[in-house]
Amino acid sequence: MDYKAFRQDIRAWLEANCPASMRTPAKQEEQVWGGRNIKFPSPDAKLWFERCVEKGYCVPDWPVEYGGAGFDTEQTRIFKSEMRKLGCRAPQVNLGIWMSGPAILEFGTEEQKREHLPKIARGEIRWCQGYSEPGAGSDLAGLQTRAVADGDDFIINGSKIWTSYADESDWIYCLVRTDPDAPKRDGITFLLFDMASAGVEAKPIELITGERHFCQTFFDNVRVPQKNALGVINQGWTVAKRVLEFERNMMSDLGSETGSNVEPREAALHYIGKDNSGAISDVILRDAIARHEIQKRAFDVTQQRMIDEFTNGAGNMNTALIFKYCGTEEEKRKFELLLKIMGEQGLGWRDHQHFTESELNTTIEWMGAKTHTIAGGTSEIQLNIIAKRALGLPGVLS
């Protein structure tokens, strides 16, 4: 494979096909979420989505027969690199791309792959995740949502909490207890089912930011075919752990489109100003900014090393645990730093008279950054798992 020529071809295609308006950071309301009720914020967003779907570029590393581009690991890395260089937005946002799709690729039957993967690639179905429960958060294996066999079906009863966008999603991948007498990490099954099924209800929860994308989801005698189990019935914990690895890897990305468009250095130049030598005038903030930029550079280089290791067949999925912890903690520190730099201008809340839209968004993102250290497993839980699985320390986590 001539990767140099491949890079040139990808760059040329992106330059010719990605509209200029799609080469800017996307605000949350401008993201294109796939699904039955897919909406486009602009004609350019629709055009960019359709062009990427046609080429399989929403899921470039998936096989062609499932709607992908069939790229190998290095081709995928090059594609994503060229997307970043041009500032291209993701053509669609979907948990199916990040989590359920990769799980179906790894554990699904051929029938399941052909049923679900092309619909994800084409943005036809939007997915949500049914993991946490009111009594089973960090101790996820303590879940109590029950699925009782009834002929060829399961009958599901229980509830899930913090189900992101459940009220707008089409399908859910859900952990249910199918053998209540088994040890808690056994007797769990990973089920896929339609959110339009009778007995499913999603109730939004308002967050401190004013957003309502989290839901509590209730299941009241929901009937799901047993063939919808992904992997082996009663052995869903294996699939669940793999999906958590996908989730942590996704959350580790500090440069996600949902992040702030403002970096601490440029914010400091705007709010603090320069001294006579041209450096940021506040020495303490200057040191904090340098530390953040060093951490960010080290994170990016280490992440690239991990990609290279996987390309060469020497990768270790324990690194996803470390990246999730480091990435979300550094993101939180970044927003703390931004608010220090902004001073009084970081106190805004829905007040467009005294604060700019960028300042208001940064304050909201400061709140949101704290939730990222909780979602997908709290930082404290991550450290325990890293100690046990990556470092092999005894007696840390059962």
Sequence and secondary structure as in RCSB ss.txt:
>XXXX:A:sequence
MDYKAFRQDIRAWLEANCPASMRTPAKQEEQVWGGRNIKFPSPDAKLWFERCVEKGYCVPDWPVEYGGAGFDTEQ
TRIFKSEMRKLGCRAPQVNLGIWMSGPAILEFGTEEQKREHLPKIARGEIRWCQGYSEPGAGSDLAGLQTRAVAD
GDDFIINGSKIWTSYADESDWIYCLVRTDPDAPKRDGITFLLFDMASAGVEAKPIELITGERHFCQTFFDNVRVP
QKNALGVINQGWTVAKRVLEFERNMMSDLGSETGSNVEPREAALHYIGKDNSGAISDVILRDAIARHEIQKRAFD
VTQQRMIDEFTNGAGNMNTALIFKYCGTEEEKRKFELLLKIMGEQGLGWRDHQHFTESELNTTIEWMGAKTHTIA
GGTSEIQLNIIAKRALGLPGVLS
>XXXX:A:secstr
  HHHHHHHHHHHHHHHS GGGSS   GGG  B STT   SSHHHHHHHHHHHHHTTTSTTS GGGTS    HHH
HHHHHHHHHHHT   S B HIIIIIHHHHHHH  HHHHHHHHHHHHTT   EEEE  BTTBSSSGGG   EEEEE
TTEEEEEEEESS TTGGG SEEEEEEES TTS TTSSEEEEEEETTSTTEEEEEE  TTS   EEEEEEEEEEEE
GGGBSSSTTBHHHHHHHHHHHHHHHHT TT TTS S  HHHHHHHHT B TTSSBS HHHHHHHHHHHHHHHHHH
HHHHHHHHHHHTT   THHHHHHHHHHHHHHHHHHHHHHHHHGGGG  SS TTTS HHHHHHHHHHHHHHHHTTT
TS HHHHHHHIIIIIS  TTS  
